């Protein structure tokens, strides 16, 4: 029987922690760091270094090492049982669709978009984590973002040189000149923008722990945050701009130091005013139409039409057309809404696991914000998972309003990031933060 582990109080000066309060050992931590780094850094060029292969291998090693070294303690927390069942159901539905449709591409997508991420989630959620381990995972993700998208920014600079913000927001339509940047990142600007918005949210909220981190971890996280923000402008994704702005506004509202909050708001307003001053009339008009969901906008109108077409295909293909294969029947390749796209891919039953995971993230987000804004309510340990919960929320918010591809062949930054973020949100934490850190900005 799995008994819930109670978080302990921080030791008094001169005292040491007992053995059961230690988080991941060195081997586990090294494998976890490589896993988080690979999800963000690997884009399948060369193919042997695809994130699907790397994450599958690292997760396999982590699982069996943990099984052999912690045979009596490796177990799924009770709080994660339903989520594990949802992942298993999701895999079962996808497998049924793949068997019915029998396609080589669908089989590859089944492996890397469903089985590997599910294995990642189950393996990570069974481990006993400390807050320090979670921070190392954050640093690893920031390092991966800095490497992958920092390299992309360099390739972009080689092609375009130094440009104003307005020029960057207009360049994505030149597909030929943007091809180098797209190959250096995740294949196209939409794929990159979705990953950047998720990583930006997680890294932004992790800054609440800066007072507890050394200068190396702060530097890596800050670098990843800056690279993610700048890369959002390079992708010229309006959705990503809105998500970055939304997370930043809410983040500033949670800062308890009134002087710091005021200073950041002023700096943000100045930055926004300068940025909008760099935009030409066409860019501003496009942002306005996207923000108001104006169907006259080509992109917005196409997305709405894609959703309607996806809904009409559900009854025609109740078992879907195979994992990742809806582009073969959809007039616009994809439904541009994750739930509809999943039902087109693997069938109508996909709505159950996807909806459950999305609702569970919403509930967890509500608990975190309750603790964040009303300090004397809820479990203080919820704040330890803050960056990962808000990262998960951003993942589903993006997926349900635009779309996220779970994988692109053997590349799985999207499904992989979901597995990592949900595992970090649901994991068993054995080291509590000091209560005094609740008010750290």
WOWO-V303966 format. One record per residue. N is the residue number from 0. RES is the residue in three letters. PHI is phi in whole degrees, 0 to 359 (* if undefined). PSI is psi in whole degrees, -180 to 180 (none if undefined). OMEGA is omega in whole degrees, -180 to 180 (none if undefined). Layout:
n=N res=RES phi=PHI psi=PSI omega=OMEGA
n=N res=RES phi=PHI psi=PSI omega=OMEGA
This chain:
n=0 res=UNK phi=* psi=135 omega=-176
n=1 res=UNK phi=269 psi=111 omega=180
n=2 res=UNK phi=268 psi=134 omega=179
n=3 res=UNK phi=298 psi=140 omega=-178
n=4 res=UNK phi=268 psi=124 omega=-180
n=5 res=UNK phi=276 psi=134 omega=178
n=6 res=UNK phi=291 psi=141 omega=-177
n=7 res=UNK phi=265 psi=163 omega=177
n=8 res=UNK phi=281 psi=150 omega=179
n=9 res=UNK phi=299 psi=144 omega=-178
n=10 res=UNK phi=290 psi=153 omega=175
n=11 res=UNK phi=285 psi=158 omega=178
n=12 res=UNK phi=307 psi=132 omega=180
n=13 res=UNK phi=94 psi=-13 omega=179
n=14 res=UNK phi=264 psi=154 omega=177
n=15 res=UNK phi=245 psi=159 omega=-180
n=16 res=UNK phi=279 psi=149 omega=177
n=17 res=UNK phi=285 psi=168 omega=-174
n=18 res=UNK phi=298 psi=-36 omega=-177
n=19 res=UNK phi=284 psi=-1 omega=177
n=20 res=UNK phi=262 psi=-1 omega=179
n=21 res=UNK phi=279 psi=138 omega=-179
n=22 res=UNK phi=278 psi=-132 omega=-179
n=23 res=UNK phi=292 psi=144 omega=174
n=24 res=UNK phi=281 psi=-180 omega=-172
n=25 res=UNK phi=296 psi=-39 omega=-180
n=26 res=UNK phi=292 psi=-46 omega=178
n=27 res=UNK phi=300 psi=-45 omega=-179
n=28 res=UNK phi=296 psi=-40 omega=178
n=29 res=UNK phi=298 psi=-43 omega=179
n=30 res=UNK phi=293 psi=-39 omega=178
n=31 res=UNK phi=296 psi=-44 omega=180
n=32 res=UNK phi=299 psi=-44 omega=178
n=33 res=UNK phi=296 psi=-36 omega=180
n=34 res=UNK phi=295 psi=-50 omega=-180
n=35 res=UNK phi=295 psi=-39 omega=179
n=36 res=UNK phi=296 psi=-42 omega=-176
n=37 res=UNK phi=295 psi=-37 omega=-179
n=38 res=UNK phi=301 psi=-41 omega=-178
n=39 res=UNK phi=272 psi=-32 omega=-170
n=40 res=UNK phi=271 psi=-30 omega=-172
n=41 res=UNK phi=270 psi=129 omega=179
n=42 res=UNK phi=237 psi=17 omega=175
n=43 res=UNK phi=82 psi=14 omega=177
n=44 res=UNK phi=233 psi=101 omega=5
n=45 res=UNK phi=285 psi=163 omega=-173
n=46 res=UNK phi=298 psi=-33 omega=-178
n=47 res=UNK phi=296 psi=-22 omega=180
n=48 res=UNK phi=260 psi=22 omega=176
n=49 res=UNK phi=300 psi=144 omega=-177
n=50 res=UNK phi=298 psi=-29 omega=178
n=51 res=UNK phi=296 psi=-45 omega=178
n=52 res=UNK phi=294 psi=-47 omega=-178
n=53 res=UNK phi=297 psi=-46 omega=-178
n=54 res=UNK phi=292 psi=-37 omega=177
n=55 res=UNK phi=297 psi=-45 omega=180
n=56 res=UNK phi=294 psi=-47 omega=-179
n=57 res=UNK phi=296 psi=-40 omega=179
n=58 res=UNK phi=293 psi=-40 omega=177
n=59 res=UNK phi=300 psi=-48 omega=179
n=60 res=UNK phi=297 psi=-42 omega=-179
n=61 res=UNK phi=295 psi=-42 omega=-178
n=62 res=UNK phi=296 psi=-49 omega=-175
n=63 res=UNK phi=285 psi=-32 omega=174
n=64 res=UNK phi=296 psi=-45 omega=180
n=65 res=UNK phi=294 psi=-36 omega=179
n=66 res=UNK phi=295 psi=-42 omega=-178
n=67 res=UNK phi=284 psi=-34 omega=-177
n=68 res=UNK phi=270 psi=-18 omega=-177
n=69 res=UNK phi=225 psi=50 omega=-173
n=70 res=UNK phi=304 psi=-34 omega=-175
n=71 res=UNK phi=265 psi=-5 omega=-176
n=72 res=UNK phi=241 psi=-10 omega=-178
n=73 res=UNK phi=283 psi=110 omega=-177
n=74 res=UNK phi=204 psi=158 omega=180
n=75 res=UNK phi=275 psi=127 omega=177
n=76 res=UNK phi=298 psi=148 omega=180
n=77 res=UNK phi=302 psi=-35 omega=-178
n=78 res=UNK phi=292 psi=-16 omega=-178
n=79 res=UNK phi=255 psi=0 omega=-175
n=80 res=UNK phi=300 psi=-46 omega=-179
n=81 res=UNK phi=294 psi=-37 omega=178
n=82 res=UNK phi=295 psi=-40 omega=176
n=83 res=UNK phi=298 psi=-40 omega=178
n=84 res=UNK phi=296 psi=-39 omega=179
n=85 res=UNK phi=295 psi=-43 omega=176
n=86 res=UNK phi=299 psi=-43 omega=180
n=87 res=UNK phi=297 psi=-42 omega=178
n=88 res=UNK phi=297 psi=-42 omega=179
n=89 res=UNK phi=301 psi=-45 omega=178
n=90 res=UNK phi=296 psi=-40 omega=-179
n=91 res=UNK phi=296 psi=-44 omega=179
n=92 res=UNK phi=297 psi=-43 omega=180
n=93 res=UNK phi=295 psi=-39 omega=179
n=94 res=UNK phi=296 psi=-43 omega=179
n=95 res=UNK phi=300 psi=-43 omega=179
n=96 res=UNK phi=294 psi=-41 omega=179
n=97 res=UNK phi=295 psi=-39 omega=180
n=98 res=UNK phi=292 psi=-38 omega=-180
n=99 res=UNK phi=291 psi=-40 omega=-173
n=100 res=UNK phi=267 psi=-25 omega=174
n=101 res=UNK phi=47 psi=80 omega=178
n=102 res=UNK phi=225 psi=140 omega=179
n=103 res=UNK phi=298 psi=-44 omega=179
n=104 res=UNK phi=296 psi=-39 omega=179
n=105 res=UNK phi=295 psi=-36 omega=179
n=106 res=UNK phi=294 psi=-42 omega=177
n=107 res=UNK phi=299 psi=-45 omega=179
n=108 res=UNK phi=295 psi=-36 omega=178
n=109 res=UNK phi=300 psi=-43 omega=-178
n=110 res=UNK phi=294 psi=-51 omega=-171
n=111 res=UNK phi=271 psi=-23 omega=-180
n=112 res=UNK phi=267 psi=-19 omega=-175
n=113 res=UNK phi=235 psi=-55 omega=-174
n=114 res=UNK phi=290 psi=-49 omega=-179
n=115 res=UNK phi=297 psi=-48 omega=177
n=116 res=UNK phi=299 psi=-38 omega=178
n=117 res=UNK phi=296 psi=-42 omega=177
n=118 res=UNK phi=298 psi=-40 omega=177
n=119 res=UNK phi=300 psi=-48 omega=-178
n=120 res=UNK phi=298 psi=-49 omega=-176
n=121 res=UNK phi=296 psi=-41 omega=-180
n=122 res=UNK phi=295 psi=-47 omega=-177
n=123 res=UNK phi=291 psi=-35 omega=-175
n=124 res=UNK phi=285 psi=-17 omega=179
n=125 res=UNK phi=277 psi=-13 omega=-177
n=126 res=UNK phi=281 psi=160 omega=176
n=127 res=UNK phi=259 psi=113 omega=-173
n=128 res=UNK phi=258 psi=154 omega=166
n=129 res=UNK phi=246 psi=166 omega=178
n=130 res=UNK phi=299 psi=-35 omega=178
n=131 res=UNK phi=298 psi=-39 omega=178
n=132 res=UNK phi=296 psi=-42 omega=179
n=133 res=UNK phi=297 psi=-37 omega=179
n=134 res=UNK phi=292 psi=-36 omega=176
n=135 res=UNK phi=295 psi=-37 omega=176
n=136 res=UNK phi=297 psi=-40 omega=178
n=137 res=UNK phi=297 psi=-44 omega=178
n=138 res=UNK phi=299 psi=-40 omega=180
n=139 res=UNK phi=297 psi=-43 omega=178
n=140 res=UNK phi=296 psi=-43 omega=178
n=141 res=UNK phi=299 psi=-39 omega=177
n=142 res=UNK phi=296 psi=-41 omega=178
n=143 res=UNK phi=295 psi=-42 omega=177
n=144 res=UNK phi=297 psi=-44 omega=-179
n=145 res=UNK phi=298 psi=-42 omega=-179
n=146 res=UNK phi=292 psi=-53 omega=-175
n=147 res=UNK phi=294 psi=-52 omega=-174
n=148 res=UNK phi=275 psi=-21 omega=170
n=149 res=UNK phi=295 psi=-42 omega=175
n=150 res=UNK phi=296 psi=-41 omega=177
n=151 res=UNK phi=299 psi=-41 omega=178
n=152 res=UNK phi=296 psi=-37 omega=178
n=153 res=UNK phi=294 psi=-44 omega=178
n=154 res=UNK phi=298 psi=-40 omega=178
n=155 res=UNK phi=299 psi=-45 omega=-179
n=156 res=UNK phi=297 psi=-37 omega=178
n=157 res=UNK phi=298 psi=-34 omega=-178
n=158 res=UNK phi=276 psi=-42 omega=-171
n=159 res=UNK phi=253 psi=-22 omega=-175
n=160 res=UNK phi=75 psi=-171 omega=179
n=161 res=UNK phi=286 psi=132 omega=-177
n=162 res=UNK phi=223 psi=162 omega=175
n=163 res=UNK phi=283 psi=166 omega=179
n=164 res=UNK phi=298 psi=-41 omega=180
n=165 res=UNK phi=299 psi=-40 omega=178
n=166 res=UNK phi=293 psi=-41 omega=179
n=167 res=UNK phi=298 psi=-37 omega=-178
n=168 res=UNK phi=287 psi=-10 omega=-179
n=169 res=UNK phi=252 psi=-11 omega=-171
n=170 res=UNK phi=281 psi=-18 omega=-173
n=171 res=UNK phi=296 psi=-18 omega=-179
n=172 res=UNK phi=281 psi=-13 omega=175
n=173 res=UNK phi=271 psi=84 omega=-172
n=174 res=UNK phi=300 psi=-39 omega=-177
n=175 res=UNK phi=297 psi=-46 omega=-178
n=176 res=UNK phi=283 psi=-23 omega=178
n=177 res=UNK phi=275 psi=-7 omega=-175
n=178 res=UNK phi=299 psi=-36 omega=179
n=179 res=UNK phi=298 psi=-44 omega=178
n=180 res=UNK phi=296 psi=-42 omega=-178
n=181 res=UNK phi=294 psi=-39 omega=177
n=182 res=UNK phi=292 psi=-31 omega=-179
n=183 res=UNK phi=282 psi=-15 omega=-178
n=184 res=UNK phi=246 psi=-111 omega=-173
n=185 res=UNK phi=239 psi=29 omega=171
n=186 res=UNK phi=100 psi=-41 omega=174
n=187 res=UNK phi=204 psi=166 omega=-174
n=188 res=UNK phi=293 psi=-32 omega=179
n=189 res=UNK phi=294 psi=-44 omega=177
n=190 res=UNK phi=299 psi=-44 omega=180
n=191 res=UNK phi=296 psi=-42 omega=-178
n=192 res=UNK phi=298 psi=-40 omega=-179
n=193 res=UNK phi=296 psi=-43 omega=180
n=194 res=UNK phi=293 psi=-39 omega=-180
n=195 res=UNK phi=295 psi=-42 omega=-180
n=196 res=UNK phi=298 psi=-41 omega=180
n=197 res=UNK phi=293 psi=-48 omega=-178
n=198 res=UNK phi=293 psi=-38 omega=178
n=199 res=UNK phi=299 psi=-44 omega=-180
n=200 res=UNK phi=299 psi=-47 omega=-179
n=201 res=UNK phi=296 psi=-46 omega=-178
n=202 res=UNK phi=292 psi=-36 omega=179
n=203 res=UNK phi=298 psi=-46 omega=-178
n=204 res=UNK phi=286 psi=-22 omega=177
n=205 res=UNK phi=289 psi=-15 omega=178
n=206 res=UNK phi=295 psi=-16 omega=176
n=207 res=UNK phi=297 psi=-21 omega=-179
n=208 res=UNK phi=263 psi=5 omega=-177
n=209 res=UNK phi=307 psi=-41 omega=-180
n=210 res=UNK phi=300 psi=-20 omega=-179
n=211 res=UNK phi=263 psi=-1 omega=-175
n=212 res=UNK phi=254 psi=154 omega=175
n=213 res=UNK phi=280 psi=174 omega=-173
n=214 res=UNK phi=294 psi=-32 omega=179
n=215 res=UNK phi=296 psi=-50 omega=-179
n=216 res=UNK phi=296 psi=-41 omega=178
n=217 res=UNK phi=300 psi=-44 omega=-178
n=218 res=UNK phi=296 psi=-43 omega=-179
n=219 res=UNK phi=294 psi=-44 omega=-180
n=220 res=UNK phi=295 psi=-43 omega=179
n=221 res=UNK phi=297 psi=-40 omega=178
n=222 res=UNK phi=297 psi=-46 omega=178
n=223 res=UNK phi=299 psi=-38 omega=-180
n=224 res=UNK phi=294 psi=-44 omega=180
n=225 res=UNK phi=294 psi=-44 omega=180
n=226 res=UNK phi=297 psi=-42 omega=180
n=227 res=UNK phi=297 psi=-44 omega=-180
n=228 res=UNK phi=297 psi=-47 omega=-179
n=229 res=UNK phi=294 psi=-37 omega=-179
n=230 res=UNK phi=291 psi=-30 omega=175
n=231 res=UNK phi=301 psi=-41 omega=178
n=232 res=UNK phi=293 psi=-35 omega=179
n=233 res=UNK phi=294 psi=-37 omega=179
n=234 res=UNK phi=287 psi=-21 omega=179
n=235 res=UNK phi=59 psi=31 omega=179
n=236 res=UNK phi=276 psi=120 omega=180
n=237 res=UNK phi=292 psi=-37 omega=179
n=238 res=UNK phi=298 psi=-43 omega=180
n=239 res=UNK phi=297 psi=-40 omega=178
n=240 res=UNK phi=300 psi=-44 omega=180
n=241 res=UNK phi=294 psi=-41 omega=-180
n=242 res=UNK phi=293 psi=-41 omega=177
n=243 res=UNK phi=297 psi=-44 omega=180
n=244 res=UNK phi=296 psi=-43 omega=-180
n=245 res=UNK phi=298 psi=-46 omega=178
n=246 res=UNK phi=297 psi=-39 omega=-179
n=247 res=UNK phi=294 psi=-41 omega=-180
n=248 res=UNK phi=296 psi=-47 omega=-180
n=249 res=UNK phi=295 psi=-40 omega=179
n=250 res=UNK phi=301 psi=-43 omega=180
n=251 res=UNK phi=293 psi=-32 omega=179
n=252 res=UNK phi=294 psi=-24 omega=-177
n=253 res=UNK phi=273 psi=-7 omega=-179
n=254 res=UNK phi=286 psi=125 omega=-174
n=255 res=UNK phi=275 psi=-24 omega=178
n=256 res=UNK phi=285 psi=110 omega=-173
n=257 res=UNK phi=297 psi=-37 omega=-180
n=258 res=UNK phi=294 psi=-45 omega=179
n=259 res=UNK phi=296 psi=-42 omega=179
n=260 res=UNK phi=298 psi=-43 omega=180
n=261 res=UNK phi=296 psi=-44 omega=-179
n=262 res=UNK phi=297 psi=-42 omega=180
n=263 res=UNK phi=293 psi=-38 omega=178
n=264 res=UNK phi=296 psi=-43 omega=179
n=265 res=UNK phi=298 psi=-46 omega=179
n=266 res=UNK phi=299 psi=-39 omega=180
n=267 res=UNK phi=294 psi=-44 omega=180
n=268 res=UNK phi=297 psi=-42 omega=178
n=269 res=UNK phi=297 psi=-43 omega=179
n=270 res=UNK phi=296 psi=-44 omega=180
n=271 res=UNK phi=297 psi=-44 omega=-180
n=272 res=UNK phi=298 psi=-43 omega=179
n=273 res=UNK phi=294 psi=-42 omega=-179
n=274 res=UNK phi=298 psi=-47 omega=-180
n=275 res=UNK phi=294 psi=-30 omega=176
n=276 res=UNK phi=294 psi=-25 omega=179
n=277 res=UNK phi=278 psi=-17 omega=-178
n=278 res=UNK phi=281 psi=145 omega=172
n=279 res=UNK phi=273 psi=177 omega=-174
n=280 res=UNK phi=297 psi=-35 omega=-178
n=281 res=UNK phi=293 psi=-41 omega=180
n=282 res=UNK phi=294 psi=-45 omega=179
n=283 res=UNK phi=298 psi=-41 omega=179
n=284 res=UNK phi=296 psi=-39 omega=179
n=285 res=UNK phi=294 psi=-42 omega=177
n=286 res=UNK phi=298 psi=-42 omega=-180
n=287 res=UNK phi=296 psi=-45 omega=-179
n=288 res=UNK phi=294 psi=-36 omega=177
n=289 res=UNK phi=291 psi=-41 omega=-179
n=290 res=UNK phi=294 psi=-29 omega=-180
n=291 res=UNK phi=262 psi=7 omega=-179
n=292 res=UNK phi=51 psi=52 omega=180
n=293 res=UNK phi=279 psi=116 omega=-176
n=294 res=UNK phi=292 psi=-15 omega=178
n=295 res=UNK phi=288 psi=-19 omega=175
n=296 res=UNK phi=290 psi=134 omega=-175
n=297 res=UNK phi=303 psi=-46 omega=-177
n=298 res=UNK phi=292 psi=-46 omega=180
n=299 res=UNK phi=296 psi=-45 omega=-180
n=300 res=UNK phi=298 psi=-40 omega=178
n=301 res=UNK phi=295 psi=-40 omega=180
n=302 res=UNK phi=296 psi=-45 omega=179
n=303 res=UNK phi=296 psi=-41 omega=178
n=304 res=UNK phi=294 psi=-35 omega=179
n=305 res=UNK phi=294 psi=-39 omega=178
n=306 res=UNK phi=295 psi=-43 omega=179
n=307 res=UNK phi=297 psi=-43 omega=179
n=308 res=UNK phi=295 psi=-39 omega=178
n=309 res=UNK phi=296 psi=-42 omega=178
n=310 res=UNK phi=298 psi=-39 omega=-179
n=311 res=UNK phi=289 psi=-21 omega=-179
n=312 res=UNK phi=273 psi=-14 omega=-175
n=313 res=UNK phi=297 psi=-45 omega=-179
n=314 res=UNK phi=290 psi=-29 omega=179
n=315 res=UNK phi=287 psi=-28 omega=-178
n=316 res=UNK phi=228 psi=73 omega=-176
n=317 res=UNK phi=297 psi=-23 omega=176
n=318 res=UNK phi=260 psi=9 omega=-178
n=319 res=UNK phi=72 psi=-174 omega=-180
n=320 res=UNK phi=241 psi=12 omega=180
n=321 res=UNK phi=110 psi=147 omega=-179
n=322 res=UNK phi=306 psi=124 omega=178
n=323 res=UNK phi=71 psi=15 omega=-173
n=324 res=UNK phi=249 psi=9 omega=-177
n=325 res=UNK phi=295 psi=-19 omega=179
n=326 res=UNK phi=296 psi=-19 omega=-179
n=327 res=UNK phi=284 psi=-17 omega=-179
n=328 res=UNK phi=238 psi=-19 omega=-175
n=329 res=UNK phi=277 psi=132 omega=-178
n=330 res=UNK phi=296 psi=-26 omega=179
n=331 res=UNK phi=248 psi=24 omega=177
n=332 res=UNK phi=77 psi=-45 omega=-177
n=333 res=UNK phi=211 psi=157 omega=-175
n=334 res=UNK phi=281 psi=-10 omega=-179
n=335 res=UNK phi=59 psi=28 omega=171
n=336 res=UNK phi=205 psi=124 omega=-165
n=337 res=UNK phi=299 psi=-45 omega=-178
n=338 res=UNK phi=297 psi=-45 omega=179
n=339 res=UNK phi=295 psi=-42 omega=-180
n=340 res=UNK phi=298 psi=-39 omega=179
n=341 res=UNK phi=293 psi=-39 omega=178
n=342 res=UNK phi=292 psi=-32 omega=174
n=343 res=UNK phi=292 psi=-36 omega=-178
n=344 res=UNK phi=286 psi=-56 omega=-169
n=345 res=UNK phi=240 psi=5 omega=173
n=346 res=UNK phi=111 psi=168 omega=-173
n=347 res=UNK phi=295 psi=-26 omega=-179
n=348 res=UNK phi=292 psi=-14 omega=179
n=349 res=UNK phi=297 psi=-21 omega=-178
n=350 res=UNK phi=297 psi=-28 omega=-175
n=351 res=UNK phi=287 psi=-55 omega=179
n=352 res=UNK phi=295 psi=-38 omega=-179
n=353 res=UNK phi=294 psi=-45 omega=180
n=354 res=UNK phi=295 psi=-40 omega=179
n=355 res=UNK phi=297 psi=-47 omega=-179
n=356 res=UNK phi=297 psi=-40 omega=179
n=357 res=UNK phi=296 psi=-44 omega=180
n=358 res=UNK phi=293 psi=-37 omega=179
n=359 res=UNK phi=295 psi=-37 omega=177
n=360 res=UNK phi=293 psi=-40 omega=178
n=361 res=UNK phi=297 psi=-41 omega=179
n=362 res=UNK phi=295 psi=-45 omega=179
n=363 res=UNK phi=297 psi=-39 omega=178
n=364 res=UNK phi=296 psi=-41 omega=177
n=365 res=UNK phi=299 psi=-40 omega=179
n=366 res=UNK phi=295 psi=-42 omega=-179
n=367 res=UNK phi=296 psi=-45 omega=-180
n=368 res=UNK phi=291 psi=-33 omega=176
n=369 res=UNK phi=298 psi=-43 omega=178
n=370 res=UNK phi=290 psi=-34 omega=-177
n=371 res=UNK phi=290 psi=-43 omega=-176
n=372 res=UNK phi=266 psi=-25 omega=179
n=373 res=UNK phi=237 psi=91 omega=-165
n=374 res=UNK phi=296 psi=-22 omega=-175
n=375 res=UNK phi=264 psi=11 omega=-180
n=376 res=UNK phi=242 psi=152 omega=176
n=377 res=UNK phi=75 psi=-176 omega=-178
n=378 res=UNK phi=270 psi=125 omega=-178
n=379 res=UNK phi=297 psi=-24 omega=-179
n=380 res=UNK phi=290 psi=-15 omega=176
n=381 res=UNK phi=301 psi=-32 omega=-178
n=382 res=UNK phi=291 psi=-23 omega=177
n=383 res=UNK phi=297 psi=-27 omega=-178
n=384 res=UNK phi=260 psi=9 omega=-173
n=385 res=UNK phi=310 psi=-53 omega=-177
n=386 res=UNK phi=300 psi=-35 omega=-176
n=387 res=UNK phi=281 psi=-36 omega=176
n=388 res=UNK phi=294 psi=-45 omega=180
n=389 res=UNK phi=290 psi=-31 omega=173
n=390 res=UNK phi=295 psi=-42 omega=177
n=391 res=UNK phi=296 psi=-42 omega=179
n=392 res=UNK phi=298 psi=-43 omega=178
n=393 res=UNK phi=297 psi=-38 omega=178
n=394 res=UNK phi=303 psi=-52 omega=-177
n=395 res=UNK phi=287 psi=-34 omega=178
n=396 res=UNK phi=298 psi=-42 omega=177
n=397 res=UNK phi=294 psi=-46 omega=-176
n=398 res=UNK phi=299 psi=-41 omega=-175
n=399 res=UNK phi=280 psi=-17 omega=180
n=400 res=UNK phi=255 psi=-24 omega=176
n=401 res=UNK phi=235 psi=-95 omega=171
n=402 res=UNK phi=177 psi=155 omega=175
n=403 res=UNK phi=226 psi=126 omega=173
n=404 res=UNK phi=284 psi=128 omega=-179
n=405 res=UNK phi=297 psi=-37 omega=178
n=406 res=UNK phi=204 psi=166 omega=172
n=407 res=UNK phi=231 psi=88 omega=-172
n=408 res=UNK phi=67 psi=-123 omega=-179
n=409 res=UNK phi=269 psi=10 omega=178
n=410 res=UNK phi=259 psi=126 omega=-175
n=411 res=UNK phi=226 psi=48 omega=179
n=412 res=UNK phi=297 psi=-28 omega=-176
n=413 res=UNK phi=279 psi=-54 omega=176
n=414 res=UNK phi=295 psi=-37 omega=179
n=415 res=UNK phi=296 psi=-43 omega=179
n=416 res=UNK phi=295 psi=-36 omega=177
n=417 res=UNK phi=297 psi=-45 omega=179
n=418 res=UNK phi=299 psi=-44 omega=-179
n=419 res=UNK phi=294 psi=-45 omega=-177
n=420 res=UNK phi=293 psi=-42 omega=179
n=421 res=UNK phi=292 psi=-38 omega=178
n=422 res=UNK phi=296 psi=-43 omega=178
n=423 res=UNK phi=293 psi=-30 omega=178
n=424 res=UNK phi=285 psi=-31 omega=-174
n=425 res=UNK phi=257 psi=-5 omega=-171
n=426 res=UNK phi=292 psi=166 omega=178
n=427 res=UNK phi=273 psi=110 omega=179
n=428 res=UNK phi=268 psi=128 omega=-177
n=429 res=UNK phi=250 psi=1 omega=180
n=430 res=UNK phi=233 psi=118 omega=-178
n=431 res=UNK phi=274 psi=148 omega=173
n=432 res=UNK phi=284 psi=154 omega=175
n=433 res=UNK phi=293 psi=141 omega=-179
n=434 res=UNK phi=301 psi=-30 omega=-178
n=435 res=UNK phi=295 psi=-22 omega=-178
n=436 res=UNK phi=280 psi=-5 omega=178
n=437 res=UNK phi=302 psi=-33 omega=-177
n=438 res=UNK phi=265 psi=10 omega=-179
n=439 res=UNK phi=288 psi=129 omega=-179
n=440 res=UNK phi=284 psi=none omega=none
